[in-house]
Amino acid sequence: MPKLKKSAAEMVAEARARITEIETPDLISMLDDPDVVVVDIRDVRERQRGGFIPGSVHAPRGMVEFWVDPDSPYFKDVFGQEGKRYVFHCASGWRSALTVATLQDMGFDAAHLREGFSTWAAQGGPVERSD
């Protein structure tokens, strides 16, 4: 296989250098803020296996750009709310960093959970599980 021009790790590092990263304890303290929207981009199976942040919106990674774009036929109203602060997360912070960098390029203001969901519960974050 030929060498890639850029590795996934390099792409994540570049994204992280230009986006806002939120630490886990900081997001935990924001959970009661009605102006904060936590967006989980993990696969539905990841959410089923490990649980999810209570009140989070599930937006699968493959649809995020379409769901935030008001001109897209897939637009979701949750992403059109004025005055909200959006914080995206995945399992480890890699997918969400790339997602937020892309959304920033689109003109959608968002941040991401730096460590992702992987350390959420260990740092005292509440976890909800579906039946």
SVG drawing of the C-alpha trace seen along z (x, -y; Angstrom):
<svg xmlns="http://www.w3.org/2000/svg" viewBox="-37 -33 42 36">
<polyline fill="none" stroke="black" stroke-width="0.4" points="0.0,0.0 1.4,-3.4 2.1,-5.8 -0.7,-8.2 -0.2,-11.9 -1.5,-12.5 -2.3,-10.1 -5.5,-10.1 -3.5,-11.1 -2.1,-14.1 -5.6,-15.1 -6.8,-14.9 -3.9,-17.0 -4.5,-19.6 -8.2,-19.8 -7.5,-20.0 -5.1,-22.9 -7.9,-25.0 -11.1,-24.0 -12.3,-24.5 -11.8,-21.5 -13.8,-21.0 -12.4,-19.0 -14.6,-16.4 -15.1,-18.1 -16.0,-21.3 -18.7,-19.6 -20.0,-17.8 -20.5,-21.2 -22.4,-22.4 -25.0,-19.6 -27.7,-21.6 -27.2,-24.6 -30.2,-24.7 -28.1,-26.6 -25.6,-23.7 -26.5,-20.9 -24.3,-17.8 -24.2,-15.9 -23.1,-12.2 -21.7,-11.1 -20.9,-7.6 -22.5,-4.6 -25.8,-3.5 -24.2,-0.2 -21.6,-2.2 -24.4,-4.0 -26.2,-0.8 -23.1,0.9 -21.7,-1.8 -24.6,-4.2 -24.7,-7.9 -24.7,-11.3 -28.2,-12.1 -30.0,-14.5 -27.5,-14.2 -28.6,-14.3 -27.6,-11.4 -26.3,-12.5 -24.5,-9.7 -21.1,-10.8 -22.1,-10.1 -25.0,-12.5 -23.8,-15.4 -22.9,-17.8 -26.3,-17.2 -28.2,-17.6 -26.7,-21.0 -27.1,-22.4 -30.4,-24.3 -30.3,-23.9 -30.1,-20.1 -33.2,-18.0 -31.9,-16.2 -31.7,-19.3 -32.7,-18.7 -34.2,-21.6 -32.1,-20.9 -29.2,-22.4 -31.0,-25.6 -31.5,-26.9 -30.2,-30.4 -27.9,-31.0 -27.0,-27.4 -23.5,-26.1 -23.0,-22.7 -20.4,-20.3 -19.8,-17.1 -18.3,-13.9 -17.3,-10.5 -15.5,-7.7 -12.0,-9.1 -12.1,-12.6 -10.8,-11.7 -14.0,-11.6 -15.5,-14.6 -12.3,-16.7 -12.6,-16.0 -16.3,-16.6 -16.1,-20.0 -13.3,-21.1 -15.5,-20.3 -18.5,-22.1 -16.3,-25.1 -15.4,-25.1 -19.1,-25.2 -19.6,-28.1 -21.3,-26.2 -19.9,-27.1 -19.2,-24.1 -16.7,-22.6 -15.8,-19.0 -15.2,-16.9 -11.4,-16.4 -11.2,-12.9 -14.5,-11.7 -16.8,-9.4 -14.1,-6.9 -13.2,-8.5 -16.6,-10.2 -17.9,-7.8 -14.5,-7.5 -14.4,-11.3 -17.9,-11.4 -20.0,-12.0 -23.6,-10.6 -24.4,-7.8 -27.8,-6.8 -28.6,-3.4 -31.5,-2.5 -33.6,0.6"/>
</svg>
